Amino acid sequence: MTAGVSPSYAGAPPARRSGLARTGMAVFGVAALVVGGILLFNPYAAVRTLALLLGLALVISGCLEIALGWDSRGRASSLVLGAILIIGGLLAAFWPGVTVWTLAVLTGVSLLVHGIGRVVLAFVGRAEVPGWGWLALAGAFNVLVGILALAWPAATVVVLSLILAFQVLTFGVCLLVAAFLPSGSRTSAPA
């Protein structure tokens, strides 16, 4: 015999995430995994190619961020965080005569600012955002990679490519997990 109580009740109304937002997060998550894999398995790419891949990775991450918050009350915050990554990505991809140092600084600043904002928003919205722990982890990882890129701007193309590959892969996996959590799930932190 069962009681007529909703299993998703946890003291707060479950966050709603439309099928379109989930699909967007999943598509951009897969795209981030593909670009991260390319960077990981082709770290000897020339600076120009790395700039294009890095720019693409940041733009995809920015689109992921926007898709993540599209159906929430924090839409404006997600738009700002996504715009930070998209602007950093466009600058990296289209900067004439880009150097590894420029790429490192653009990447570092973009990821650091985005990561701090992502962690703050994950903690602020933890009562209504399913998978907020994964989002906080993704933000913390972006902060770590941003600090690494800023602390070591003279890194070789190979090191920068590998660091960014792991960042993009981790961010993509965290957001894919968050995209497929049930709407009523209250995961507080990753395992």
Sine and cosine of phi, psi and omega as CSV:
sin_phi,cos_phi,sin_psi,cos_psi,sin_omega,cos_omega
0.00,0.00,0.72,-0.69,-0.03,-1.00
-0.87,-0.50,0.49,-0.87,0.06,-1.00
-0.99,0.14,0.44,-0.90,-0.01,-1.00
-1.00,0.08,0.79,0.62,-0.02,-1.00
-0.94,-0.33,0.69,-0.73,0.01,-1.00
-0.91,0.40,0.79,-0.62,-0.02,-1.00
-0.94,0.34,-0.28,0.96,-0.06,-1.00
-1.00,-0.03,-0.02,1.00,-0.02,-1.00
-0.95,0.30,0.83,-0.56,0.02,-1.00
-0.70,-0.71,0.46,0.89,0.02,-1.00
1.00,-0.07,-0.19,0.98,0.01,-1.00
-0.59,-0.80,0.49,-0.87,0.02,-1.00
-0.91,0.41,0.65,-0.76,-0.01,-1.00
-0.91,0.41,0.56,-0.83,0.04,-1.00
-0.94,0.35,0.65,-0.76,0.04,-1.00
-0.99,-0.12,0.68,-0.74,0.07,-1.00
-0.68,-0.73,0.89,-0.46,-0.06,-1.00
-0.94,0.35,0.26,-0.96,0.06,-1.00
-0.88,0.48,-0.56,0.83,0.01,-1.00
-0.91,0.41,-0.67,0.75,0.02,-1.00
-0.91,0.40,-0.68,0.73,0.04,-1.00
-0.88,0.47,-0.68,0.73,0.01,-1.00
-0.90,0.44,-0.68,0.73,0.03,-1.00
-0.87,0.49,-0.70,0.71,0.03,-1.00
-0.89,0.46,-0.66,0.75,-0.02,-1.00
-0.92,0.39,-0.70,0.71,-0.01,-1.00
-0.89,0.46,-0.74,0.67,0.00,-1.00
-0.94,0.35,-0.52,0.85,0.08,-1.00
-0.90,0.45,-0.69,0.72,0.04,-1.00
-0.91,0.41,-0.66,0.75,0.03,-1.00
-0.88,0.48,-0.64,0.77,0.04,-1.00
-0.90,0.44,-0.64,0.77,0.03,-1.00
-0.90,0.44,-0.64,0.77,0.01,-1.00
-0.91,0.42,-0.76,0.65,0.00,-1.00
-0.90,0.43,-0.66,0.75,0.06,-1.00
-0.87,0.49,-0.65,0.76,0.05,-1.00
-0.90,0.44,-0.66,0.76,0.04,-1.00
-0.88,0.47,-0.72,0.70,0.02,-1.00
-0.90,0.44,-0.62,0.78,-0.03,-1.00
-0.93,0.37,-0.66,0.75,-0.08,-1.00
-1.00,-0.08,-0.02,1.00,0.07,-1.00
-0.70,-0.72,0.86,0.51,-0.08,-1.00
-0.97,0.26,-0.13,0.99,-0.03,-1.00
-1.00,-0.06,0.26,0.97,0.01,-1.00
-0.88,0.48,0.47,-0.88,0.02,-1.00
-0.91,0.41,0.29,-0.96,-0.05,-1.00
-0.85,0.53,-0.67,0.74,-0.02,-1.00
-0.90,0.44,-0.69,0.72,0.04,-1.00
-0.90,0.43,-0.68,0.74,0.04,-1.00
-0.88,0.48,-0.65,0.76,0.01,-1.00
-0.88,0.48,-0.67,0.74,0.01,-1.00
-0.92,0.40,-0.70,0.72,0.02,-1.00
-0.91,0.41,-0.67,0.74,0.03,-1.00
-0.89,0.46,-0.71,0.71,0.04,-1.00
-0.87,0.50,-0.69,0.72,0.03,-1.00
-0.89,0.46,-0.67,0.74,0.01,-1.00
-0.89,0.47,-0.69,0.73,0.01,-1.00
-0.92,0.38,-0.63,0.77,0.03,-1.00
-0.90,0.43,-0.69,0.72,0.04,-1.00
-0.88,0.47,-0.69,0.72,0.03,-1.00
-0.88,0.47,-0.62,0.78,0.05,-1.00
-0.90,0.43,-0.66,0.75,0.05,-1.00
-0.91,0.42,-0.61,0.79,0.08,-1.00
-0.86,0.51,-0.71,0.70,-0.02,-1.00
-0.87,0.49,-0.68,0.73,0.00,-1.00
-0.91,0.41,-0.70,0.72,0.03,-1.00
-0.88,0.47,-0.60,0.80,-0.01,-1.00
-0.86,0.50,-0.67,0.74,-0.08,-1.00
-0.98,-0.20,0.14,0.99,-0.12,-0.99
-0.87,0.49,-0.65,0.76,-0.05,-1.00
-0.99,-0.12,0.28,0.96,-0.06,-1.00
-0.93,-0.37,0.15,-0.99,0.09,-1.00
-0.94,0.34,-0.33,0.95,0.00,-1.00
-1.00,-0.02,0.48,0.88,-0.04,-1.00
-0.84,0.54,-0.68,0.73,-0.03,-1.00
-0.89,0.45,-0.65,0.76,0.02,-1.00
-0.90,0.43,-0.67,0.74,0.03,-1.00
-0.92,0.40,-0.58,0.81,0.06,-1.00
-0.90,0.44,-0.67,0.74,0.01,-1.00
-0.91,0.42,-0.74,0.68,0.00,-1.00
-0.89,0.45,-0.66,0.75,0.05,-1.00
-0.90,0.43,-0.65,0.76,0.00,-1.00
-0.89,0.45,-0.58,0.81,0.04,-1.00
-0.85,0.52,-0.74,0.67,-0.01,-1.00
-0.93,0.36,-0.65,0.76,-0.01,-1.00
-0.90,0.43,-0.70,0.71,0.02,-1.00
-0.89,0.45,-0.70,0.71,0.06,-1.00
-0.86,0.51,-0.65,0.76,0.01,-1.00
-0.92,0.39,-0.68,0.73,0.02,-1.00
-0.92,0.40,-0.64,0.77,0.06,-1.00
-0.88,0.47,-0.69,0.72,0.00,-1.00
-0.90,0.44,-0.66,0.75,-0.07,-1.00
-0.96,0.28,-0.56,0.83,-0.14,-0.99
-0.91,-0.41,0.19,0.98,0.03,-1.00
-0.95,0.31,0.87,-0.50,0.00,-1.00
-0.94,0.33,0.71,-0.71,0.03,-1.00
0.92,0.40,0.56,0.83,-0.04,-1.00
-0.88,0.48,0.58,-0.82,0.04,-1.00
-0.89,-0.45,0.21,-0.98,0.04,-1.00
-0.88,0.47,-0.63,0.77,0.01,-1.00
-0.87,0.49,-0.71,0.70,0.01,-1.00
-0.88,0.48,-0.69,0.72,0.03,-1.00
-0.88,0.48,-0.68,0.74,-0.01,-1.00
-0.89,0.46,-0.69,0.72,-0.01,-1.00
-0.93,0.37,-0.71,0.70,0.03,-1.00
-0.86,0.50,-0.72,0.70,0.01,-1.00
-0.90,0.44,-0.74,0.68,-0.03,-1.00
-0.86,0.51,-0.75,0.66,-0.02,-1.00
-0.91,0.42,-0.72,0.70,-0.01,-1.00
-0.87,0.50,-0.74,0.67,-0.04,-1.00
-0.94,0.34,-0.61,0.79,0.01,-1.00
-0.90,0.44,-0.77,0.64,-0.01,-1.00
-0.90,0.43,-0.71,0.70,0.02,-1.00
-0.89,0.46,-0.72,0.70,-0.03,-1.00
-0.87,0.49,-0.69,0.72,0.03,-1.00
-0.88,0.48,-0.72,0.69,0.02,-1.00
-0.89,0.46,-0.66,0.75,-0.01,-1.00
-0.89,0.45,-0.69,0.72,0.01,-1.00
-0.89,0.45,-0.72,0.69,0.00,-1.00
-0.87,0.50,-0.75,0.66,-0.02,-1.00
-0.91,0.42,-0.58,0.81,0.03,-1.00
-0.89,0.45,-0.68,0.73,-0.02,-1.00
-0.95,0.30,-0.63,0.78,0.01,-1.00
-0.91,0.42,-0.63,0.78,-0.04,-1.00
-0.99,-0.11,0.29,0.96,-0.11,-0.99
-0.89,0.46,-0.42,0.91,0.00,-1.00
-0.96,0.29,-0.40,0.92,-0.07,-1.00
-0.84,-0.55,-0.08,1.00,-0.04,-1.00
-0.97,-0.26,0.92,-0.40,0.07,-1.00
-0.92,0.38,0.66,-0.75,0.02,-1.00
0.97,0.25,0.40,0.92,-0.05,-1.00
-0.87,0.49,-0.50,0.86,0.02,-1.00
-0.89,0.45,-0.63,0.78,0.05,-1.00
-0.92,0.40,-0.62,0.78,0.02,-1.00
-0.92,0.39,-0.64,0.77,0.06,-1.00
-0.90,0.43,-0.65,0.76,0.04,-1.00
-0.89,0.46,-0.68,0.73,0.04,-1.00
-0.88,0.48,-0.67,0.74,0.03,-1.00
-0.91,0.42,-0.68,0.74,0.02,-1.00
-0.89,0.45,-0.63,0.78,0.03,-1.00
-0.91,0.41,-0.62,0.79,0.06,-1.00
-0.90,0.44,-0.63,0.77,0.06,-1.00
-0.88,0.48,-0.72,0.69,0.00,-1.00
-0.87,0.49,-0.74,0.68,-0.01,-1.00
-0.92,0.38,-0.61,0.79,0.06,-1.00
-0.88,0.47,-0.68,0.73,0.04,-1.00
-0.90,0.43,-0.68,0.74,0.04,-1.00
-0.86,0.51,-0.71,0.70,-0.01,-1.00
-0.91,0.42,-0.62,0.78,0.00,-1.00
-0.97,0.26,-0.55,0.83,-0.01,-1.00
-0.97,0.24,-0.37,0.93,-0.08,-1.00
-0.74,-0.67,0.85,0.52,-0.08,-1.00
-0.93,0.36,-0.30,0.95,-0.01,-1.00
-1.00,-0.01,0.28,0.96,-0.01,-1.00
-0.87,0.50,0.46,-0.89,0.03,-1.00
-0.95,0.32,0.23,-0.97,0.03,-1.00
-0.85,0.53,-0.63,0.77,-0.03,-1.00
-0.89,0.46,-0.75,0.66,-0.03,-1.00
-0.90,0.45,-0.72,0.70,0.00,-1.00
-0.88,0.47,-0.67,0.75,0.01,-1.00
-0.90,0.45,-0.70,0.72,-0.01,-1.00
-0.92,0.40,-0.67,0.74,0.02,-1.00
-0.88,0.48,-0.73,0.68,-0.01,-1.00
-0.92,0.40,-0.61,0.79,0.02,-1.00
-0.86,0.52,-0.72,0.69,0.02,-1.00
-0.91,0.41,-0.60,0.80,0.04,-1.00
-0.89,0.45,-0.75,0.66,-0.04,-1.00
-0.91,0.42,-0.67,0.74,0.02,-1.00
-0.89,0.47,-0.72,0.70,-0.01,-1.00
-0.90,0.43,-0.71,0.71,0.00,-1.00
-0.89,0.47,-0.69,0.72,0.02,-1.00
-0.89,0.46,-0.69,0.72,0.01,-1.00
-0.90,0.43,-0.72,0.70,-0.01,-1.00
-0.87,0.50,-0.67,0.74,-0.02,-1.00
-0.96,0.28,-0.53,0.85,0.10,-1.00
-0.90,0.43,-0.67,0.75,0.04,-1.00
-0.88,0.47,-0.72,0.70,0.00,-1.00
-0.90,0.44,-0.57,0.82,-0.02,-1.00
-0.92,0.40,-0.55,0.84,-0.10,-0.99
-0.98,-0.19,0.10,1.00,0.11,-0.99
-0.94,0.34,0.62,-0.79,0.06,-1.00
-0.87,0.50,0.51,-0.86,-0.06,-1.00
-0.84,0.54,-0.54,0.84,-0.02,-1.00
-1.00,0.01,-0.02,1.00,-0.05,-1.00
-0.93,0.37,0.60,-0.80,-0.01,-1.00
-0.84,-0.55,0.85,0.53,0.02,-1.00
-0.94,0.34,0.88,-0.48,-0.07,-1.00
-1.00,0.01,-0.43,0.90,0.00,-1.00
-0.32,-0.95,0.46,-0.89,0.04,-1.00
-0.92,0.39,0.43,-0.90,-0.01,-1.00
-0.97,0.26,0.00,0.00,0.00,0.00
